[in-house]
């Protein structure tokens, strides 16, 4: 299969960022004739690395050479609307995503996780559960990769059939899948995000998410959030041959063959028998949204035949994900929390819901057309002060400022942290949860969160 798809074939990789470079190396190693095209200038050392791998390339634009190929592979940052992609499609060339191309080389079972919010946490948590389970199984590894920051293409050749690959998969990576088939697919939630990529068509964005289970069949499992109507309808309609494992927390009954809550206890259900797992308050992660994330990890682990005691130990001992409700430290009785990864309104809603004490909220950045309406009741009830930061500061103040007791505008993160410290009272939470991307001031959300953490730690 691999030799037919890649060996001696001409493959053009569009996009020279991390995933693009990784899949170019993978295809070249498999015997393909690879050409990488990137519209921007190369970063330091990129050309030397491509030369060493025998990969031809162009930077600064896409020429006709890019279409001299048997197929194209897109780096996740390259949209279908890009001119080079449209030209390829009109020419009848096959177009694949990076995650699709990497999957051609994977003999290990895949647990693939998507959703608008929570996918990084759930991917990390699922990997943690499986690694705990495999700790006493020499030679059996768990590989955690994908949108979480480690390209699938960089690690797929290391995966043995006895290993398990846990992938965080974004909608961008699920565009242009063809044969990608996880053993377990997980869909956490779908809410409006990245709609500019999909011509502001929520249905197209949702369909990209649904592609995660489009190739699954007999023996595979779909884990999905039954409380999310957009997820439920698509999963239940598509999952004819696949096993279905719903999860829900809004009803008293535990879903058949799935997971839910009863009397504040997490319950797994298989073969119409309840299997109590643990009290909800023993979960390591706070917040209602993390109950869903924990349920998804638990069900996925059970499908992979992990025992309940291992799942219980893992869910109670997990230390969390950097930049996602990350507790930095407590200063003068105020807890400082880094939630820089909250780049949309729904993520901020989950963050605000996670605390039962007053909050000083730092929000703002590069706005993605946010509608802050759903946040207003939570801000009104829980937020003592709003500190607005970045390009969208005026929008944040206009939409949310009146809901809090006070509001401030800050031009830098240093000023935002200083104003938040002044506004906070003992036992409050200072929460960086921006609802926006970081690209107005920072290279990425990690850079933004690291800056916040560093500034807070200088207070100690």
C-alpha positions in Angstrom: 0.0 0.0 0.0 2.7 2.4 1.0 4.9 1.8 -2.1 1.9 2.3 -4.4 0.9 5.6 -2.7 4.4 7.1 -2.2 7.3 5.2 -3.7 8.5 6.9 -6.9 5.5 9.2 -6.8 5.8 13.0 -7.0 4.4 14.6 -3.9 4.1 18.4 -3.3 3.9 19.5 0.3 2.2 22.9 0.6 3.3 24.7 3.7 6.8 24.8 5.3 5.8 25.0 9.0 6.5 22.2 11.4 4.0 19.7 10.2 4.7 20.4 6.5 8.4 19.8 7.0 7.7 16.6 9.0 5.5 15.1 6.3 7.9 16.1 3.6 10.7 14.2 5.4 8.4 11.2 5.9 7.4 11.0 2.2 11.0 11.4 1.1 12.1 8.6 3.4 9.4 6.4 1.9 10.8 6.8 -1.5 8.7 9.7 -2.8 10.0 12.5 -5.0 9.1 15.5 -2.7 8.8 19.1 -3.5 7.9 21.6 -0.7 6.4 25.0 -1.5 5.9 27.8 1.0 4.7 31.4 0.3 6.8 32.9 3.1 10.6 33.1 3.6 12.3 30.1 5.2 13.1 30.1 8.9 16.7 29.6 10.0 18.1 26.2 9.1 15.1 25.0 7.1 16.8 25.0 3.7 19.8 23.1 5.0 17.5 20.4 6.6 15.6 20.1 3.4 18.8 19.7 1.3 20.0 17.0 3.7 16.8 15.1 3.2 16.9 15.4 -0.6 13.8 17.5 -0.7 13.4 20.1 -3.4 11.7 23.4 -2.4 10.7 26.9 -3.1 10.0 29.8 -0.7 8.4 33.2 -1.3 5.5 32.0 -3.4 4.0 29.0 -5.3 5.1 28.5 -8.9 3.8 26.1 -11.5 6.4 23.6 -10.3 4.2 22.9 -7.3 1.6 21.4 -9.6 4.0 19.0 -11.3 2.9 16.3 -8.9 0.9 13.1 -8.5 -0.7 14.5 -5.3 -0.5 17.4 -2.8 -0.2 17.2 1.0 -1.3 20.2 2.9 0.2 21.5 6.1 -2.6 22.2 8.6 -2.2 26.0 8.2 -3.0 25.9 4.5 -6.7 26.3 3.7 -8.6 24.7 0.9 -9.3 28.2 -0.4 -5.6 28.9 -1.1 -5.0 29.6 -4.7 -2.5 26.8 -5.1 -4.9 24.2 -3.7 -7.7 25.4 -5.9 -5.5 25.1 -8.9 -4.6 21.6 -7.9 -8.2 20.6 -7.5 -9.2 22.0 -10.8 -6.3 20.1 -12.4 -7.7 16.8 -10.9 -4.8 16.3 -8.5 -5.5 14.4 -5.2 -5.2 16.6 -2.1 -4.5 15.1 1.3 -4.0 16.4 4.8 -0.8 15.8 6.7 -2.6 13.6 9.2 -4.0 11.5 6.3 -0.5 11.0 4.8 1.0 10.0 8.1 -1.7 7.5 8.7 -0.6 5.5 5.6 2.4 4.4 7.6 0.7 3.6 10.9 0.1 0.0 12.0 -0.7 0.9 15.6 -4.3 1.5 16.8 -5.1 5.2 16.9 -7.2 7.0 19.4 -8.1 10.3 17.7 -9.7 13.2 19.6 -11.3 16.4 18.3 -13.6 19.1 19.5 -13.7 22.9 19.5 -12.6 22.9 23.2 -10.9 20.4 25.4 -9.1 18.3 22.8 -5.6 19.1 24.1 -6.6 18.3 27.7 -8.4 15.1 26.7 -5.5 14.0 24.5 -3.0 14.5 27.2 -5.3 12.9 29.8 -5.9 9.8 27.6 -2.2 9.5 26.9 -1.6 9.7 30.7 -4.1 6.9 31.4 -2.7 4.6 28.8 0.9 5.3 29.8 0.0 4.4 33.4 -1.6 1.2 32.1 1.4 0.3 30.0 4.0 1.1 32.7 4.4 -2.6 33.5 4.3 -3.7 29.8 7.9 -3.4 28.6 8.2 -2.6 24.9 4.6 -1.2 24.6 4.6 2.5 24.1 2.0 5.3 24.0 2.7 8.0 21.4 0.9 11.3 21.9 1.0 13.6 18.8 -0.9 15.6 16.3 -2.3 19.1 16.9 -0.9 19.0 20.4 2.5 20.1 19.0 4.2 16.9 17.9 3.5 16.2 14.2 2.1 12.7 13.5 4.5 12.5 10.6 7.5 12.9 12.9 6.7 9.9 15.0 4.6 7.5 13.0 7.5 5.3 11.8 8.4 4.7 15.5 5.0 3.2 16.2 4.9 -0.6 16.5 1.6 -2.6 16.1 1.5 -3.2 19.9 1.7 0.5 20.7 -1.1 3.0 20.8 -1.1 6.4 19.1 -3.2 9.2 20.7 -3.8 12.1 18.4 -5.2 15.5 18.9 -6.9 16.3 15.6 -8.1 19.8 14.5 -10.7 20.5 11.9 -7.8 21.8 9.7 -6.2 18.3 9.9 -9.5 16.6 9.1 -9.9 18.5 5.9 -8.9 16.2 3.0 -8.8 12.9 4.8 -9.3 9.9 2.6 -8.5 6.6 4.5 -7.7 7.9 7.9 -9.3 5.4 10.3 -8.9 5.6 14.1 -9.7 2.6 16.2 -11.4 5.1 18.6 -12.7 8.5 17.6 -13.7 11.1 20.2 -15.8 14.1 19.5 -16.1 16.4 22.5 -18.1 19.4 21.3 -18.6 21.6 18.3 -19.2 25.3 18.6 -18.4 28.2 16.2 -14.6 28.7 15.8 -12.2 29.3 12.9 -15.2 30.1 10.7 -13.1 32.3 8.5 -11.4 29.2 7.2 -14.8 27.8 6.3 -16.4 30.8 4.6 -18.3 31.5 7.8 -20.2 28.3 7.3 -20.7 26.5 10.6 -22.0 23.4 8.8 -18.7 23.1 6.8 -16.7 23.5 10.0 -18.8 20.8 11.8 -18.5 18.5 8.8 -14.7 18.7 9.0 -14.9 17.6 12.7 -17.2 14.8 11.7 -14.6 13.5 9.2 -12.9 11.9 12.2 -15.3 9.0 12.1 -16.1 8.9 8.4 -13.9 5.9 7.6 -14.5 3.9 10.8 -16.2 0.6 10.5 -16.7 -2.8 12.2 -14.6 -3.1 15.3 -14.1 0.6 15.7 -15.7 2.9 18.3 -17.1 6.4 18.3 -17.0 8.2 21.7 -19.2 11.3 21.6 -20.9 14.0 23.7 -24.6 13.2 23.7 -25.3 16.5 25.4 -24.1 18.4 22.3 -26.8 18.3 19.7 -24.5 18.9 16.7 -22.2 16.1 17.8 -25.0 13.7 18.7 -26.9 13.9 15.5 -23.9 13.3 13.2 -22.4 10.6 15.4 -25.5 8.6 15.8 -26.4 8.9 12.1 -23.0 7.8 10.9 -22.2 5.2 13.5 -23.9 2.2 11.9 -21.1 -0.4 11.9 -19.0 1.3 14.6 -19.5 0.8 18.3 -21.1 3.8 19.9 -20.1 5.1 23.3 -22.0 8.2 24.3 -21.2 10.3 27.3 -23.6 12.7 29.1 -23.8 14.5 32.4 -27.1 16.5 32.1 -29.4 13.5 32.7 -29.7 11.2 35.7 -29.5 8.0 33.6 -26.1 6.9 32.4 -26.1 6.3 28.6 -26.2 2.7 27.5 -22.7 1.4 26.7 -21.3 4.9 27.6 -20.5 7.0 30.6 -22.1 9.6 32.8 -22.8 10.8 36.3 -25.1 9.3 39.0 -25.2 10.8 42.5 -22.0 12.8 41.7 -20.1 9.6 40.8 -18.6 8.8 37.4 -20.2 5.7 36.1 -19.2 3.6 33.1 -21.8 1.4 31.6 -21.2 -1.8 29.5 -23.6 -4.6 28.7 -26.4 -2.7 30.5 -24.5 -3.0 33.8 -23.3 0.1 35.8 -19.7 0.1 36.7 -19.1 2.9 39.3 -15.7 4.4 38.8 -15.0 7.3 41.2 -16.6 10.3 42.9 -16.6 13.4 40.7 -14.8 15.4 43.3 -11.8 13.2 43.1 -11.0 14.2 39.5 -7.8 16.1 39.3 -9.2 18.7 36.9 -11.7 21.3 37.9 -14.8 22.4 36.0 -17.8 20.9 34.4 -16.1 20.8 31.0 -13.3 18.6 32.5 -15.9 16.1 33.6 -16.6 15.6 29.9 -12.9 15.4 29.1 -12.4 12.9 31.9 -15.4 10.8 30.8 -14.0 10.7 27.2 -10.6 9.6 28.5 -12.1 6.9 30.7 -14.3 5.5 27.9 -11.5 5.5 25.4 -9.2 3.7 27.9 -11.9 1.1 28.6 -12.2 0.4 24.9 -8.4 -0.2 24.9 -8.9 -2.7 27.7 -7.5 -0.6 30.6 -8.7 -1.7 34.0 -10.8 0.6 36.2 -8.3 0.9 39.0 -5.8 2.3 36.5 -8.3 4.8 35.1 -9.3 5.9 38.6 -5.7 6.4 39.6 -4.9 8.3 36.4 -7.9 10.6 36.5 -7.2 11.6 40.1 -3.5 12.1 39.7 -3.3 14.0 36.3 -1.4 17.3 36.7 -3.1 19.1 33.8 -1.9 20.8 30.6 0.2 24.0 30.4 -1.8 27.1 29.5 -5.1 25.4 30.2 -6.4 26.5 33.6 -2.8 26.2 34.8 -2.5 27.3 38.4 0.7 29.4 38.5 0.9 30.4 42.1 -0.9 32.2 45.0 0.3 35.7 45.9 -1.1 37.6 48.8 -4.0 35.2 48.9 -4.8 35.6 45.2 -4.7 32.6 42.9 -3.2 33.3 39.5 -4.3 31.0 36.6 -2.9 30.8 33.1 -5.6 29.9 30.6 -3.9 31.4 27.6 -5.0 28.5 25.4 -8.6 29.8 25.7 -8.7 31.4 22.3 -12.5 31.4 21.8 -15.5 32.5 23.8 -16.6 29.0 24.7 -13.3 28.2 26.3 -13.6 31.3 28.5 -17.1 30.3 29.5 -15.8 27.0 30.7 -13.0 28.7 32.6 -15.3 31.1 34.4 -17.6 28.3 35.3 -14.7 26.4 36.9 -14.4 28.8 39.9 -16.7 29.5 42.8 -14.9 32.7 44.0 -14.6 36.2 42.5 -12.5 36.6 39.4 -10.4 39.3 37.9 -10.4 38.5 34.2 -7.7 39.4 31.7 -9.1 39.0 28.2 -8.3 40.2 24.7 -6.0 39.8 21.8 -6.7 39.3 18.1 -10.5 39.0 17.9 -11.9 36.2 15.7 -15.4 37.8 15.3 -16.3 36.9 18.8 -19.9 37.1 20.2 -19.5 37.7 23.9 -23.2 37.4 24.7 -23.0 34.1 26.4 -20.3 35.3 28.8 -22.3 38.3 30.1 -24.2 36.4 32.9 -21.1 34.7 34.2 -19.1 38.0 34.1 -22.0 39.7 35.9 -22.2 37.1 38.6 -18.5 36.1 39.1 -16.1 38.8 37.7 -15.0 41.6 40.0 -12.9 43.3 37.3 -12.1 43.0 33.6 -8.7 43.9 32.3 -8.8 44.2 28.5 -5.6 43.6 26.5 -4.5 43.8 22.9 -6.1 44.7 19.6 -9.6 43.8 20.9 -9.4 45.7 24.1 -12.1 48.2 23.1 -14.4 45.4 22.0 -13.9 43.5 25.3 -14.6 46.7 27.3 -17.7 47.5 25.2 -19.1 44.0 25.5 -18.1 42.9 29.0 -16.9 46.0 30.9 -20.3 47.1 32.1 -21.0 43.6 33.5 -18.1 43.9 36.0 -17.7 46.3 38.9 -14.7 47.9 37.2 -12.7 47.6 34.0 -9.3 48.6 32.8 -7.4 48.7 29.5 -3.8 47.5 29.3 -1.3 47.9 26.4 1.1 45.2 27.7 0.8 42.0 29.6 3.0 43.6 32.3 0.4 46.4 32.7 -2.4 43.9 32.7 -0.9 41.8 35.5 -0.2 45.0 37.5 -3.8 46.2 37.1 -5.2 42.8 37.9 -3.1 42.6 41.1 -4.4 46.0 42.2 -8.0 45.0 41.5 -7.9 41.6 43.2 -8.8 40.9 46.8 -7.6 38.0 49.0 -9.2 34.7 47.9 -9.9 36.0 44.4 -8.7 34.5 41.2 -6.7 36.4 38.5 -7.5 34.5 35.3 -5.8 35.1 32.0 -8.5 33.7 29.6 -8.3 35.8 26.5 -11.1 34.5 24.2 -8.8 35.7 21.3 -5.8 34.5 19.5 -2.4 35.8 20.5 -1.0 37.0 17.2 -1.4 40.7 17.8 1.3 40.6 20.4 2.8 37.2 20.6 4.1 34.4 18.4 1.5 31.9 19.8 -0.6 31.3 22.9 2.3 29.5 24.6 4.4 32.7 24.3 1.5 34.7 25.8 1.0 32.3 28.7 4.8 32.0 29.4 4.9 35.8 29.6 2.0 35.9 32.1 3.5 33.1 34.2 6.9 34.8 34.3 5.4 38.1 35.4 3.3 36.5 38.1 6.3 34.5 39.4 8.3 37.7 39.8 5.8 38.7 42.5 6.8 35.9 44.8 
